[in-house]
Amino acid sequence: STVENNLDALTIFALGDSKELVVRGQLNNETVLNLYDVQGRNIVSTSLDQTRIENRIDVSNLNSGVYVVTVQNNGQQKTQKVIIK
């Protein structure tokens, strides 16, 4: 019995012009997004709205650089690097 990871279908990217982090895709469960800097410090932690196809998180207060995004729900996890300009 394998559990299909619906988080693999999510698209995560940063918008350079509006300084927003976008998580696009259907969420079936309560989902939490964590944003870490390259030193591993948790910079942002927020719950995503599962009723929306696209969640946007304001990151205009962050410096430009490479960050790691982790999206988790019910034991499933997706981790991805993003570049915030």
Backbone bond lengths (Angstrom), bond angles and torsions (degrees), N, CA, C in turn:
res aa  C-N    CA-C-N  psi(-1)  N-CA   C-N-CA  omega(-1)  CA-C   N-CA-C  phi
1 S - - - 1.457 - - 1.519 108.94 -
2 T 1.294 115.90 117.43 1.453 121.04 178.65 1.515 109.43 -110.72
3 V 1.315 114.72 144.25 1.456 120.69 177.49 1.515 107.97 -98.50
4 E 1.318 116.59 123.16 1.461 120.18 179.31 1.522 108.76 -73.89
5 N 1.315 116.44 129.13 1.454 121.45 -178.75 1.524 108.78 -88.73
6 N 1.327 116.17 99.74 1.460 119.20 -179.33 1.525 111.54 -71.08
7 L 1.321 117.79 -11.69 1.465 120.34 178.13 1.528 110.98 -72.58
8 D 1.339 117.85 -21.68 1.465 120.09 178.04 1.523 111.40 -63.53
9 A 1.314 116.93 -25.60 1.468 121.17 -178.83 1.531 112.33 -80.63
10 L 1.325 117.82 -8.46 1.467 120.77 -179.76 1.518 110.88 -72.65
11 T 1.319 115.28 145.93 1.460 122.14 173.35 1.530 107.11 -111.82
12 I 1.325 115.89 127.02 1.465 121.21 -178.52 1.521 107.99 -123.16
13 F 1.342 116.09 126.39 1.466 119.59 179.08 1.521 109.32 -156.41
14 A 1.337 115.39 164.46 1.469 122.10 179.02 1.517 109.03 -108.57
15 L 1.328 115.45 138.05 1.462 121.53 174.36 1.523 107.61 -93.76
16 G 1.327 116.49 122.07 1.456 120.65 -176.76 1.513 113.81 -73.23
17 D 1.335 116.81 -36.67 1.462 118.98 -174.92 1.521 112.96 -74.76
18 S 1.321 118.92 -35.67 1.462 120.58 -177.95 1.523 112.84 -104.98
19 K 1.338 117.72 -0.21 1.464 123.16 -178.64 1.525 111.19 50.54
20 E 1.329 113.81 57.53 1.453 121.05 176.09 1.524 109.72 -126.96
21 L 1.321 114.87 148.37 1.450 121.97 173.33 1.524 106.74 -100.57
22 V 1.333 117.23 128.24 1.459 121.63 -175.05 1.525 109.04 -113.94
23 V 1.341 115.07 131.01 1.462 122.22 172.33 1.520 105.72 -117.29
24 R 1.329 116.69 113.01 1.461 121.40 -175.27 1.528 109.61 -115.54
25 G 1.320 115.37 130.09 1.461 121.51 178.25 1.513 110.21 143.55
26 Q 1.325 115.89 165.43 1.460 121.60 -177.83 1.526 110.61 -79.93
27 L 1.320 116.37 129.27 1.460 122.86 175.53 1.522 108.22 -105.98
28 N 1.331 116.72 128.25 1.462 120.32 -177.63 1.518 112.99 -96.95
29 N 1.310 117.09 -18.51 1.460 121.72 -176.70 1.522 109.81 -134.49
30 E 1.331 114.84 173.00 1.464 120.02 174.47 1.530 107.82 -61.05
31 T 1.328 116.14 125.90 1.461 121.63 -172.42 1.519 109.96 -127.87
32 V 1.344 115.92 139.14 1.459 122.12 -179.60 1.520 108.95 -117.62
33 L 1.331 115.98 135.98 1.461 122.33 176.11 1.517 108.65 -108.83
34 N 1.323 116.79 131.44 1.455 123.15 173.60 1.518 108.41 -120.98
35 L 1.325 115.91 136.77 1.463 122.13 178.45 1.523 107.95 -117.27
36 Y 1.339 115.82 124.99 1.461 121.94 -177.61 1.519 109.87 -117.08
37 D 1.344 115.97 147.42 1.462 119.20 172.58 1.528 108.25 -84.60
38 V 1.337 117.07 179.69 1.468 120.35 -175.60 1.530 112.68 -68.94
39 Q 1.333 117.87 -16.80 1.459 121.33 175.82 1.531 111.74 -86.30
40 G 1.334 117.42 -2.98 1.457 120.84 177.81 1.518 114.27 89.89
41 R 1.326 117.56 8.95 1.468 120.40 178.78 1.517 109.67 -81.36
42 N 1.336 116.41 135.78 1.460 121.51 178.21 1.522 108.63 -75.17
43 I 1.330 117.07 114.35 1.459 123.10 -176.53 1.521 110.87 -93.56
44 V 1.331 117.31 -43.21 1.468 122.82 -177.63 1.522 108.38 -136.11
45 S 1.327 116.25 136.30 1.452 121.80 172.67 1.522 107.12 -136.13
46 T 1.341 116.60 123.27 1.457 119.80 -176.38 1.526 110.30 -150.38
47 S 1.322 115.74 151.02 1.462 121.28 174.10 1.518 108.60 -85.70
48 L 1.330 116.16 140.83 1.456 121.30 178.51 1.527 109.19 -95.24
49 D 1.316 115.63 147.37 1.463 122.42 179.89 1.525 108.93 -81.52
50 Q 1.339 117.03 111.14 1.466 119.87 -175.89 1.518 113.32 -75.74
51 T 1.324 117.44 -8.28 1.466 119.80 177.44 1.528 111.97 -84.87
52 R 1.323 117.35 -8.90 1.464 121.29 -178.38 1.526 110.08 -106.94
53 I 1.315 115.74 147.23 1.470 121.19 176.51 1.528 110.16 -79.59
54 E 1.333 117.24 -29.38 1.458 121.60 -178.04 1.520 109.87 -128.75
55 N 1.332 115.93 121.80 1.454 122.31 175.31 1.522 108.22 -107.43
56 R 1.339 115.47 135.02 1.468 120.61 178.04 1.515 109.60 -120.40
57 I 1.327 116.03 133.13 1.457 122.45 -179.70 1.520 107.63 -118.85
58 D 1.326 116.24 126.45 1.461 122.19 -179.95 1.526 109.44 -72.85
59 V 1.337 117.19 122.47 1.461 122.34 177.94 1.528 110.73 -123.39
60 S 1.343 116.06 26.23 1.464 120.40 -176.73 1.533 112.03 -66.99
61 N 1.327 117.91 -19.08 1.457 120.83 179.74 1.528 112.73 -85.85
62 L 1.342 117.49 -2.33 1.464 120.69 -178.46 1.523 111.27 -94.66
63 N 1.323 115.67 150.89 1.455 121.05 174.92 1.520 109.94 -72.93
64 S 1.312 115.91 156.85 1.465 120.47 174.82 1.514 109.12 -64.61
65 G 1.327 116.17 146.30 1.457 119.70 178.25 1.509 112.27 155.30
66 V 1.336 114.72 -171.20 1.459 122.34 -179.07 1.529 108.33 -96.68
67 Y 1.329 115.31 133.28 1.461 121.89 179.33 1.521 108.88 -131.77
68 V 1.313 115.94 160.82 1.457 121.74 177.82 1.524 107.82 -115.09
69 V 1.338 115.97 126.85 1.460 122.46 179.06 1.524 108.19 -104.93
70 T 1.335 115.93 131.71 1.456 121.70 174.51 1.515 108.03 -122.46
71 V 1.336 116.54 125.89 1.459 122.82 177.42 1.524 106.62 -114.87
72 Q 1.355 116.99 126.30 1.454 121.23 -175.25 1.522 111.38 -132.12
73 N 1.346 115.15 143.49 1.462 121.73 168.36 1.520 109.42 -159.62
74 N 1.306 116.84 138.15 1.479 123.52 175.19 1.527 114.03 43.07
75 G 1.312 117.60 46.67 1.455 120.76 177.90 1.519 114.57 81.99
76 Q 1.334 118.12 -5.29 1.455 121.36 176.99 1.520 108.78 -96.06
77 Q 1.325 115.53 149.53 1.461 119.38 -178.10 1.517 110.42 -147.97
78 K 1.330 115.10 143.75 1.461 121.79 172.02 1.520 107.03 -130.67
79 T 1.318 116.21 131.01 1.459 121.82 -179.87 1.516 108.44 -123.13
80 Q 1.333 114.97 137.16 1.471 120.08 -177.73 1.520 110.05 -151.46
81 K 1.336 115.38 144.55 1.461 120.47 173.56 1.527 109.72 -84.94
82 V 1.337 116.09 142.01 1.458 120.97 173.89 1.515 108.38 -133.77
83 I 1.320 115.61 151.46 1.465 121.71 176.79 1.518 107.72 -110.56
84 I 1.318 115.94 120.96 1.466 121.72 178.03 1.516 106.86 -100.48
85 K 1.336 116.11 123.76 1.468 120.97 -177.14 1.513 111.28 -101.55
